[in-house]
Each structure stands twice: as structure tokens, then as C-alpha cells.
Amino acid sequence: MLIYKNFTFDSAHELPNVPEGHKCKNLHGHTYRLTVYLEGEIDEKLGWVMDFNELKRVMKPLLKRMDHNYLNNLPGLENPTSEVLVRWIWNQIHPKLPLLKRLELRETPTSGVIYEG
């Protein structure tokens, strides 16, 4: 069974490694939409793969670090492209979520990245 939960956070960043003149070199922000997918067997007694409240509890400290923050200041996010950011998020939460299967990170309604570890 594959379950998922959506999260939203607002963050600012700049991409220091893009060429001069590229609009993403300038400080700007996004309303990121993160979908966390977990895969596992249904617990026959409880009837679920994982309690969504437990997933929210695990995600809360990380979301607090990113929300309304400048991503470039977080260790490991000196060049916070969506690809780098989603891999960084994976590395932060995977030890606490062994059922983690996939992350989908959208930086705009039409652009994003999917990461499966």
C-alpha cells in the first residue's frame, strides 16, 4: 500500500551557481508543496500503514526549519535547487521514516521534482 501526505512551506533562496543574468541568481521565494509517500503493509489490527498524525509529528521540526527561512543558510543547501533540496529533505527524514518511498517537491504549480532515494 502506498500512502501520502502533502505539506506546504514558504522559503526564500538564490542559486549562486547559475550564470550571471539568470533570474534565479537573484533572491526569490517559492511556496513549496511537498508530498511524502510511504509504502508498507497494512497493519491488520490498526487498518493503516502509518498514522498520518505520526507522519505530521516527524515532519514538523523539519518544516519549521525551512518555512519562512532563507534556504541557503541551512548546512548542505548552499545551492538549493529543487533537486538538491529534495535530496536533502530525504536525508533528513529517511532515518525517522523507514517506509519512505518517494518525495515529490513542487516549487511552482507546474515545476517540480520526484526523488526516490
N, C-alpha and C positions, 0 to 999 in steps of 0.2 A: 504494500500500500504506500502511496506517495501522498504526503500531506504538505500543506504550505501555509505560510502566514506572511502578510505584507506589512512593511514598515516604511515610514517616511521620515526623512531628516533633511534639514536645510544647512548647507555648508558653502563656504567660500574657498576658492583655490585659484592658483595660477599654474600654468605649465611652463616651467623655466627652460625646458629643452627644445621647445618648438622654435622655428625660425623667427627672426625679427619680422615684425609686421603681422604675424598670425594673431588673430583676435583672442585666442586662448592664452596668449602670453600675458595678457593683462589680467588683473584681479577681477574675478567674476564669481557668481554663485549659481547654485542649482538647488532645486527641490528634488532630491534623490528619492527614488522608490526602490526599495529592496524587497525581494521575495526570497524567503528562506524555505527550501524544500527539504523534507526529511523522508527517508524511506525505511520501512521496517514492517514487522509483522504486527497484526492487531493483537493486543493483549486481550485474551478471551474473557477475562473477568471484568476488566475496565471498559473494553469495547473501543479502545483507541490505540493509536501508535504512540502518541505522546500528548500529554495535557498541553493545550495551547497556552494556558497560564504559565506553565513551566518554561515554555519557549520564550514568552514575553519576559519572564524574570531573567533568563540567561542573556537576552538581547539588550535589556535596559541599560546596563553600565556602558556598553559599547556605543549605543546610540547617543547616550548622554555625552560621551567624549567627542562625537562627531557633530552633533546638532548645534547649529549656530556657532560654529567654530571655523577656524582657518586650518584646513586640512594639511597644508604644507608644514605646519608646526608640529604635527604628530610624527614621532620617530617611525621611519620606514615609508613615509608619504611625502618625501621631499619633491617628488614629481608625480602628483596624484592624478594620473589619467584614470579613466574608469577601469581599465584593465588592471592597473596597479592597485587601485582601491579595492576592487572586488577580491583580489587575491589576498590582500592584507586583511580584509574582513574575515575571509575564510580561515586564515591562520589564527585570528583572534578567537573565533568561536568553535572551530572544529574540536579542540580538546574537551570542550564542555558539551558538545552535541555530537556524539559518535554516530548518530543516524543521519548526519548532514549528507545530503546527496548533491544539491545544486544551489547556487545562488544566482539570482538574476538582478542586475543593478541597472536601473534606467536613470540617466541623467537628464533626459528630456522625454516628452511623451513619445518621441519617435526614434530615440537613440539609446542604446544600452549594450550590455554585455552579459553573457551567461558563462558561469565558471563552475566546473565540476571537479575541482581539486586535482 
